[in-house]
Amino acid sequence: MNNLKTGKRGEEKAKEYLEKEGYNIIERNHKNKYGEIDIIAKKSEKLVFIEVRSKIDNNFGTPEETVNTKKKKKLRQNALAYTTFNNYEGFYRIDLVCIVFSKEGELLRLTHHKNIYC
């Protein structure tokens, strides 16, 4: 699998997982001037912005290691831009879903990190 295919497949797996966990998917691949929000969902009346990171095996690091301080800042800016534009005044959080596939494309791991520090 190439990087684009891996990313799209990871986003689909994350969506399936989130729906099973009771999340209502509002939007996918929302773009604004700060970048893209992979998944926007609601659960228990809370808005959740979800960054999905997918990799093939853990060689060269884990998906979690790809989210550095600069990326967290962009995630926060994305969320703030979305809530401001949509006049959303409630609580929200930013989550990270990390997915690892085998070289053959088998799902090895899906980890949901809730309310990552931004």
DSSP file (Angstrom, degrees, kcal/mol; ACC not computed):
  #  RESIDUE AA STRUCTURE BP1 BP2  ACC     N-H-->O    O-->H-N    N-H-->O    O-->H-N    TCO  KAPPA ALPHA  PHI   PSI    X-CA   Y-CA   Z-CA
    1    1 A M              0   0    0      0, 0.0     2,-0.1     0, 0.0    55,-0.1   0.000 360.0 360.0 360.0 139.3    0.0    0.0    0.0
    2    2 A N     >  -     0   0    0      1,-0.1     4,-2.7     4,-0.0     5,-0.2  -0.409 360.0 -97.5 -87.2 173.9    1.2    3.5   -0.7
    3    3 A N  H  > S+     0   0    0      1,-0.2     4,-2.6     2,-0.2     5,-0.2   0.886 121.9  49.2 -61.0 -42.3    0.9    6.4    1.8
    4    4 A L  H  > S+     0   0    0      2,-0.2     4,-2.5     1,-0.2    -1,-0.2   0.930 113.9  45.6 -64.9 -44.8   -2.3    7.8    0.3
    5    5 A K  H  > S+     0   0    0      2,-0.2     4,-2.7     1,-0.2     5,-0.2   0.911 112.6  51.5 -62.9 -42.5   -4.0    4.5    0.2
    6    6 A T  H  X S+     0   0    0     -4,-2.7     4,-2.4     2,-0.2    -2,-0.2   0.920 111.2  47.8 -60.9 -44.4   -2.9    3.7    3.7
    7    7 A G  H  X S+     0   0    0     -4,-2.6     4,-2.4     2,-0.2    -2,-0.2   0.925 113.5  45.9 -63.1 -46.8   -4.2    7.1    5.0
    8    8 A K  H  X S+     0   0    0     -4,-2.5     4,-1.9     2,-0.2    -2,-0.2   0.904 114.1  48.5 -65.1 -41.2   -7.6    6.7    3.3
    9    9 A R  H  X S+     0   0    0     -4,-2.7     4,-2.3    -5,-0.2    -1,-0.2   0.895 111.1  51.4 -65.6 -39.1   -7.9    3.1    4.5
   10   10 A G  H  X S+     0   0    0     -4,-2.4     4,-2.6    -5,-0.2    -2,-0.2   0.904 108.1  51.2 -63.3 -42.2   -7.0    4.2    8.0
   11   11 A E  H  X S+     0   0    0     -4,-2.4     4,-2.4     2,-0.2    -1,-0.2   0.884 109.9  50.2 -62.9 -38.0   -9.6    6.9    8.0
   12   12 A E  H  X S+     0   0    0     -4,-1.9     4,-2.3     2,-0.2    -2,-0.2   0.915 111.5  47.6 -66.7 -42.6  -12.2    4.4    6.9
   13   13 A K  H  X S+     0   0    0     -4,-2.3     4,-2.5     2,-0.2    -2,-0.2   0.903 111.9  50.7 -63.3 -41.3  -11.3    2.0    9.7
   14   14 A A  H  X S+     0   0    0     -4,-2.6     4,-2.9     2,-0.2    -2,-0.2   0.919 109.7  50.3 -62.7 -43.7  -11.3    4.9   12.2
   15   15 A K  H  X S+     0   0    0     -4,-2.4     4,-2.5     2,-0.2     5,-0.2   0.930 111.1  48.3 -59.3 -47.4  -14.8    5.9   11.0
   16   16 A E  H  X S+     0   0    0     -4,-2.3     4,-2.0     1,-0.2    -1,-0.2   0.925 113.6  47.3 -59.7 -45.6  -16.1    2.4   11.4
   17   17 A Y  H  X S+     0   0    0     -4,-2.5     4,-1.5     2,-0.2    -2,-0.2   0.938 112.1  49.3 -61.3 -48.4  -14.6    2.1   14.9
   18   18 A L  H  <>S+     0   0    0     -4,-2.9     5,-2.6     1,-0.2    -2,-0.2   0.897 109.6  51.3 -61.9 -42.0  -16.0    5.5   16.0
   19   19 A E  H ><5S+     0   0    0     -4,-2.5     3,-1.5     1,-0.2    -1,-0.2   0.902 108.4  51.8 -62.4 -40.4  -19.5    4.6   14.7
   20   20 A K  H 3<5S+     0   0    0     -4,-2.0    -1,-0.2     1,-0.3    -2,-0.2   0.811 106.9  55.1 -64.0 -28.9  -19.4    1.4   16.7
   21   21 A E  T 3<5S-     0   0    0     -4,-1.5    -1,-0.3    -3,-0.2    -2,-0.2   0.380 127.8 -98.2 -86.2   3.6  -18.4    3.4   19.8
   22   22 A G  T < 5S+     0   0    0     -3,-1.5     2,-0.3     1,-0.3    22,-0.3   0.591  73.2 145.4  94.5  11.1  -21.5    5.6   19.4
   23   23 A Y      < -     0   0    0     -5,-2.6     2,-0.7    -6,-0.1    -1,-0.3  -0.631  43.8-139.7 -81.7 140.1  -20.0    8.6   17.7
   24   24 A N  E     -A   42   0A   0     18,-2.9    18,-1.9    -2,-0.3     2,-0.4  -0.898  19.2-137.7 -98.4 111.9  -22.1   10.4   15.1
   25   25 A I  E     +A   41   0A   0     -2,-0.7    16,-0.3    16,-0.2     3,-0.1  -0.579  27.4 174.1 -74.7 122.4  -19.9   11.4   12.2
   26   26 A I  E     -     0   0A   0     14,-2.8     2,-0.3    -2,-0.4    15,-0.2   0.840  62.3  -9.2 -93.5 -44.1  -20.7   14.9   11.1
   27   27 A E  E     -A   40   0A   0     13,-1.9    13,-3.0     3,-0.0     2,-0.4  -0.995  54.0-149.4-157.3 152.2  -18.1   15.5    8.5
   28   28 A R  E    S+A   39   0A   0     -2,-0.3    11,-0.2    11,-0.2    10,-0.2  -0.973  77.7   7.4-127.0 145.2  -14.9   14.0    7.0
   29   29 A N  E    S-     0   0A   0      9,-2.5     2,-0.4    -2,-0.4     9,-0.2   0.888  75.3-175.8  55.5  46.7  -11.9   15.7    5.4
   30   30 A H  E     -A   37   0A   0      7,-1.9     7,-3.1    -3,-0.1     2,-0.4  -0.601   8.9-154.7 -74.2 127.1  -13.0   19.2    6.4
   31   31 A K  E     +A   36   0A   0     -2,-0.4     2,-0.3     5,-0.2     5,-0.2  -0.853  23.7 154.5-108.3 140.5  -10.6   21.8    4.9
   32   32 A N  E >   -A   35   0A   0      3,-2.7     3,-1.6    -2,-0.4    46,-0.1  -0.833  62.0 -77.1-144.2-174.1   -9.9   25.3    6.2
   33   33 A K  T 3  S+     0   0    0      1,-0.3     3,-0.1    -2,-0.3    45,-0.1   0.678 127.7  54.1 -66.3 -14.9   -7.0   27.7    6.0
   34   34 A Y  T 3  S-     0   0    0      1,-0.3     2,-0.4    43,-0.1    -1,-0.3   0.560 120.4 -93.6 -93.9  -9.1   -5.1   25.8    8.7
   35   35 A G  E <   -A   32   0A   0     -3,-1.6    -3,-2.7    43,-0.1     2,-0.4  -0.995  60.0 -34.7 137.7-142.7   -5.3   22.4    6.9
   36   36 A E  E     -A   31   0A   0     -2,-0.4     2,-0.6    -5,-0.2    -5,-0.2  -0.955  32.8-147.8-127.9 140.3   -7.7   19.5    7.1
   37   37 A I  E     -A   30   0A   0     -7,-3.1    -7,-1.9    -2,-0.4    -8,-0.3  -0.940  14.5-153.8-102.9 120.5   -9.7   17.9    9.9
   38   38 A D  E    S+     0   0A   0     -2,-0.6    -9,-2.5    12,-0.3     2,-0.4   0.949  73.3   3.3 -62.3 -52.5   -9.9   14.1    9.2
   39   39 A I  E     -AB  28  50A   0     11,-1.8    11,-3.2   -11,-0.2     2,-0.5  -0.999  56.4-165.7-140.3 134.4  -13.2   13.5   11.1
   40   40 A I  E     +AB  27  49A   0    -13,-3.0   -14,-2.8    -2,-0.4   -13,-1.9  -0.987  27.9 160.5-116.5 127.3  -15.6   15.7   12.9
   41   41 A A  E     -AB  25  48A   0      7,-2.8     7,-3.2    -2,-0.5     2,-0.4  -0.863  31.4-133.2-139.7 169.9  -18.0   13.8   15.2
   42   42 A K  E     +AB  24  47A   0    -18,-1.9   -18,-2.9    -2,-0.3     2,-0.3  -0.991  21.2 170.6-128.2 140.2  -20.4   14.2   18.1
   43   43 A K  E >  S- B   0  46A   0      3,-2.2     3,-1.9    -2,-0.4   -20,-0.1  -0.953  74.2  -7.1-147.0 130.1  -20.7   12.1   21.1
   44   44 A S  T 3  S-     0   0    0     -2,-0.3     3,-0.1     1,-0.3   -21,-0.0   0.901 127.8 -58.4  51.1  45.9  -22.8   12.9   24.2
   45   45 A E  T 3  S+     0   0    0      1,-0.2     2,-0.5    45,-0.0    -1,-0.3   0.611 112.7 121.1  62.4  13.7  -23.4   16.4   22.9
   46   46 A K  E <   -B   43   0A   0     -3,-1.9    -3,-2.2    44,-0.1     2,-0.3  -0.918  62.9-129.6-108.8 133.9  -19.7   17.1   22.7
   47   47 A L  E     -Bc  42  92A   0     44,-1.7    46,-1.8    -2,-0.5     2,-0.4  -0.631  25.4-163.9 -78.5 135.3  -18.0   17.9   19.4
   48   48 A V  E     -Bc  41  93A   0     -7,-3.2    -7,-2.8    -2,-0.3     2,-0.5  -0.984  11.2-158.6-129.1 124.4  -14.9   15.8   18.8
   49   49 A F  E     -Bc  40  94A   0     44,-2.7    46,-3.2    -2,-0.4     2,-0.5  -0.888  18.5-160.2 -98.6 126.5  -12.2   16.6   16.2
   50   50 A I  E     -Bc  39  95A   0    -11,-3.2   -11,-1.8    -2,-0.5     2,-0.5  -0.936  12.2-162.1-120.9 122.2  -10.3   13.4   15.3
   51   51 A E  E     - c   0  96A   0     44,-2.4    46,-2.9    -2,-0.5     2,-0.5  -0.858  14.8-154.2 -94.4 130.4   -6.9   13.2   13.7
   52   52 A V  E     - c   0  97A   0     -2,-0.5     2,-0.5    44,-0.2    46,-0.2  -0.932  10.9-173.8-111.1 127.2   -6.2    9.9   12.1
   53   53 A R  E     - c   0  98A   0     44,-2.6    46,-2.9    -2,-0.5     2,-0.4  -0.984   7.0-176.9-121.7 124.2   -2.6    8.6   11.7
   54   54 A S  E     + c   0  99A   0     -2,-0.5     2,-0.3    44,-0.2    46,-0.2  -0.945   5.1 170.3-125.3 142.4   -2.0    5.4    9.8
   55   55 A K  E     - c   0 100A   0     44,-2.0    46,-2.8    -2,-0.4     2,-0.7  -0.959  36.7-116.7-142.3 160.2    1.2    3.5    9.2
   56   56 A I  E    S- c   0 101A   0     -2,-0.3     3,-0.3    44,-0.2    46,-0.2  -0.927  84.7 -31.6 -98.7 119.2    2.4    0.2    7.8
   57   57 A D  S    S-     0   0    0     44,-3.1    44,-0.1    -2,-0.7    -1,-0.1   0.282  80.1 -86.4  48.7 176.2    4.1   -1.6   10.6
   58   58 A N  S >  S+     0   0    0     42,-0.1     3,-1.4    -3,-0.1    -1,-0.2   0.249  80.1 130.6 -98.8  12.8    6.0    0.2   13.4
   59   59 A N  T 3  S+     0   0    0      1,-0.3    -3,-0.1    -3,-0.3     0, 0.0  -0.438  77.8  18.3 -62.1 140.6    9.3    0.4   11.6
   60   60 A F  T 3  S-     0   0    0     -2,-0.1    -1,-0.3     0, 0.0     2,-0.1   0.766 135.1 -51.4  66.3  27.8   10.6    4.0   11.7
   61   61 A G    <   -     0   0    0     -3,-1.4     5,-0.0     3,-0.0     0, 0.0  -0.206  67.6 -72.5 103.9 169.0    8.3    4.9   14.6
   62   62 A T        -     0   0    0      1,-0.1     3,-0.5    -2,-0.1     4,-0.4  -0.517  41.7-108.3 -96.0 164.9    4.7    4.7   15.7
   63   63 A P  S >  S+     0   0    0      0, 0.0     3,-1.6     0, 0.0     4,-0.2   0.875 119.0  61.0 -60.0 -35.7    1.8    6.8   14.4
   64   64 A E  G >  S+     0   0    0      1,-0.3     3,-1.5     2,-0.2    -3,-0.0   0.857  96.2  60.2 -58.9 -35.4    1.7    8.6   17.7
   65   65 A E  G 3  S+     0   0    0     -3,-0.5    -1,-0.3     1,-0.3    -4,-0.0   0.615  92.4  67.4 -71.4 -10.7    5.3    9.8   17.1
   66   66 A T  G <  S+     0   0    0     -3,-1.6     2,-1.0    -4,-0.4    -1,-0.3   0.523  82.1  82.5 -86.0  -4.7    4.2   11.6   14.0
   67   67 A V    <   +     0   0    0     -3,-1.5    -1,-0.1    -4,-0.2     2,-0.1  -0.797  64.3 169.4-103.2  93.6    2.1   14.1   16.0
   68   68 A N     >  -     0   0    0     -2,-1.0     4,-2.4     1,-0.0     5,-0.2  -0.248  52.1 -85.8 -94.3-176.2    4.6   16.7   17.2
   69   69 A T  H  > S+     0   0    0      1,-0.2     4,-2.1     2,-0.2     5,-0.1   0.880 127.5  52.8 -59.8 -41.3    4.0   20.1   18.8
   70   70 A K  H  > S+     0   0    0      1,-0.2     4,-1.8     2,-0.2    -1,-0.2   0.915 110.3  47.6 -62.6 -43.4    3.7   21.9   15.4
   71   71 A K  H  > S+     0   0    0      1,-0.2     4,-2.4     2,-0.2    -2,-0.2   0.897 109.9  52.9 -65.2 -40.9    1.0   19.4   14.4
   72   72 A K  H  X S+     0   0    0     -4,-2.4     4,-2.3     1,-0.2    -1,-0.2   0.885 107.2  52.4 -62.0 -38.2   -0.9   19.8   17.7
   73   73 A K  H  X S+     0   0    0     -4,-2.1     4,-2.4     1,-0.2    -1,-0.2   0.909 109.6  48.9 -63.6 -41.9   -0.9   23.5   17.2
   74   74 A K  H  X S+     0   0    0     -4,-1.8     4,-2.8     2,-0.2    -2,-0.2   0.890 109.2  52.8 -64.9 -39.2   -2.4   23.1   13.7
   75   75 A L  H  X S+     0   0    0     -4,-2.4     4,-2.4     2,-0.2    -2,-0.2   0.923 110.4  47.6 -61.0 -44.0   -5.1   20.7   15.2
   76   76 A R  H  X S+     0   0    0     -4,-2.3     4,-2.5     2,-0.2    -2,-0.2   0.913 112.4  48.9 -63.6 -43.5   -6.0   23.3   17.8
   77   77 A Q  H  X S+     0   0    0     -4,-2.4     4,-2.6     2,-0.2    -2,-0.2   0.908 110.7  51.3 -63.1 -42.1   -6.2   26.1   15.1
   78   78 A N  H  X S+     0   0    0     -4,-2.8     4,-2.4     2,-0.2    -2,-0.2   0.937 111.7  46.6 -58.3 -48.4   -8.3   23.9   12.9
   79   79 A A  H  X S+     0   0    0     -4,-2.4     4,-2.6     1,-0.2     5,-0.2   0.916 113.4  48.1 -62.8 -44.6  -10.8   23.2   15.8
   80   80 A L  H  X S+     0   0    0     -4,-2.5     4,-2.4     1,-0.2     5,-0.2   0.904 111.4  50.3 -64.2 -41.8  -11.0   26.8   16.8
   81   81 A A  H  X S+     0   0    0     -4,-2.6     4,-2.6     2,-0.2    -1,-0.2   0.912 112.4  47.9 -62.3 -42.4  -11.5   27.9   13.2
   82   82 A Y  H  X S+     0   0    0     -4,-2.4     4,-2.1    -5,-0.2    -2,-0.2   0.940 113.8  45.4 -64.4 -47.7  -14.3   25.4   12.8
   83   83 A T  H  <>S+     0   0    0     -4,-2.6     5,-2.6     2,-0.2    -2,-0.2   0.882 115.3  48.1 -66.4 -37.0  -16.1   26.3   16.1
   84   84 A T  H ><5S+     0   0    0     -4,-2.4     3,-1.4    -5,-0.2    -2,-0.2   0.951 112.5  47.1 -66.6 -50.0  -15.8   30.0   15.4
   85   85 A F  H 3<5S+     0   0    0     -4,-2.6    -2,-0.2     1,-0.3    -1,-0.2   0.856 117.8  43.0 -60.5 -36.5  -17.1   29.7   11.8
   86   86 A N  T 3<5S-     0   0    0     -4,-2.1    -1,-0.3    -5,-0.2    -2,-0.2   0.290 108.0-123.0 -95.0   9.5  -20.0   27.5   12.9
   87   87 A N  T < 5 +     0   0    0     -3,-1.4     2,-0.5     1,-0.2    -3,-0.2   0.844  50.6 166.8  51.7  38.1  -20.8   29.7   16.0
   88   88 A Y      < +     0   0    0     -5,-2.6    -1,-0.2    -6,-0.2    -2,-0.1  -0.746  14.7 171.7 -86.5 123.2  -20.3   26.6   18.2
   89   89 A E        +     0   0    0     -2,-0.5    -1,-0.1    -3,-0.1     3,-0.1   0.334  44.6  95.3-114.5   5.4  -20.1   27.5   21.9
   90   90 A G  S    S-     0   0    0      1,-0.2     2,-0.2    -7,-0.1   -44,-0.1  -0.080  84.4 -69.0 -86.0-171.1  -20.2   24.1   23.6
   91   91 A F        +     0   0    0    -46,-0.2   -44,-1.7   -43,-0.0     2,-0.3  -0.504  52.8 172.8 -78.4 147.5  -17.4   21.9   24.8
   92   92 A Y  E     -c   47   0A   0    -46,-0.2     2,-0.3    -2,-0.2   -44,-0.2  -0.969  11.5-164.4-147.2 163.9  -15.2   20.1   22.3
   93   93 A R  E     -c   48   0A   0    -46,-1.8   -44,-2.7    -2,-0.3     2,-0.5  -0.944  19.2-124.9-144.1 166.5  -12.1   18.0   22.4
   94   94 A I  E     -c   49   0A   0     -2,-0.3    22,-2.4    22,-0.3     2,-0.3  -0.972  29.1-173.3-117.8 124.4   -9.4   16.8   20.0
   95   95 A D  E     -c   50   0A   0    -46,-3.2   -44,-2.4    -2,-0.5     2,-0.4  -0.724  14.5-144.5-113.2 163.4   -8.7   13.0   19.7
   96   96 A L  E     -cD  51 113A   0     17,-2.7    17,-3.5    -2,-0.3     2,-0.6  -0.996   6.8-165.4-129.5 125.8   -6.1   11.0   17.9
   97   97 A V  E     -cD  52 112A   0    -46,-2.9   -44,-2.6    -2,-0.4     2,-0.5  -0.963  10.9-164.6-112.1 120.0   -6.8    7.6   16.3
   98   98 A C  E     -cD  53 111A   0     13,-2.9    13,-2.8    -2,-0.6     2,-0.4  -0.892   6.1-173.4-109.4 131.8   -3.6    5.7   15.5
   99   99 A I  E     -cD  54 110A   0    -46,-2.9   -44,-2.0    -2,-0.5     2,-0.4  -0.974   9.0-166.4-129.1 136.3   -3.8    2.7   13.1
  100  100 A V  E     -cD  55 109A   0      9,-2.5     8,-3.0    -2,-0.4     9,-1.7  -0.989   7.7-169.3-123.4 127.4   -1.1    0.2   12.2
  101  101 A F  E     -cD  56 107A   0    -46,-2.8   -44,-3.1    -2,-0.4     6,-0.2  -0.804  23.3-118.1-107.4 153.1   -1.4   -2.1    9.2
  102  102 A S    >   -     0   0    0      4,-2.8     3,-1.8    -2,-0.3    -1,-0.0  -0.362  38.3-100.0 -75.9 169.2    0.8   -5.1    8.3
  103  103 A K  T 3  S+     0   0    0      1,-0.3    -1,-0.1     2,-0.1   -47,-0.0   0.770 127.5  56.1 -61.2 -25.0    2.6   -5.0    5.0
  104  104 A E  T 3  S-     0   0    0      2,-0.1    -1,-0.3  -103,-0.0   -48,-0.0   0.490 124.8-104.1 -86.2  -4.3   -0.1   -7.3    3.7
  105  105 A G  S <  S+     0   0    0     -3,-1.8     2,-0.2     1,-0.3    -2,-0.1   0.494  71.7 144.0  96.6   4.6   -2.8   -4.7    4.7
  106  106 A E        -     0   0    0      1,-0.1    -4,-2.8    -5,-0.0     2,-0.5  -0.568  57.8-111.1 -78.5 139.2   -4.1   -6.5    7.8
  107  107 A L  E     +D  101   0A   0     -2,-0.2    -6,-0.2    -6,-0.2     3,-0.1  -0.585  41.1 170.2 -70.4 118.1   -5.2   -4.3   10.7
  108  108 A L  E     +     0   0A   0     -8,-3.0     2,-0.3    -2,-0.5    -7,-0.2   0.787  62.2   2.8 -97.1 -36.2   -2.6   -4.8   13.5
  109  109 A R  E     -D  100   0A   0     -9,-1.7    -9,-2.5     2,-0.0     2,-0.4  -0.987  46.5-175.1-156.8 140.1   -3.6   -2.1   15.9
  110  110 A L  E     -D   99   0A   0     -2,-0.3     2,-0.4   -11,-0.2   -11,-0.2  -0.960  16.7-178.7-134.7 118.4   -6.2    0.7   16.4
  111  111 A T  E     -D   98   0A   0    -13,-2.8   -13,-2.9    -2,-0.4     2,-0.7  -0.974  14.0-155.2-123.4 129.2   -5.6    3.0   19.4
  112  112 A H  E     -D   97   0A   0     -2,-0.4     2,-0.7   -15,-0.2   -15,-0.2  -0.906   6.5-167.8-107.1 113.1   -8.0    5.9   20.3
  113  113 A H  E     -D   96   0A   0    -17,-3.5   -17,-2.7    -2,-0.7     3,-0.4  -0.893  15.5-150.6-100.7 113.6   -6.3    8.6   22.4
  114  114 A K        -     0   0    0     -2,-0.7   -19,-0.2     1,-0.2   -64,-0.0  -0.644  66.2  -0.1 -90.6 141.3   -9.0   10.9   23.7
  115  115 A N  S    S-     0   0    0     -2,-0.3   -20,-0.2     1,-0.1    -1,-0.2   0.933  79.4-157.8  53.4  58.4   -8.5   14.6   24.5
  116  116 A I        -     0   0    0    -22,-2.4     2,-0.4    -3,-0.4   -22,-0.3  -0.370  27.4 -99.9 -65.9 145.8   -4.9   14.8   23.4
  117  117 A Y              0   0    0      1,-0.2    -1,-0.1    -2,-0.0   -45,-0.0  -0.511 360.0 360.0 -69.7 123.8   -3.0   17.7   25.0
  118  118 A C              0   0    0     -2,-0.4    -1,-0.2    -3,-0.1   -42,-0.1   0.334 360.0 360.0-120.0 360.0   -2.8   20.6   22.5
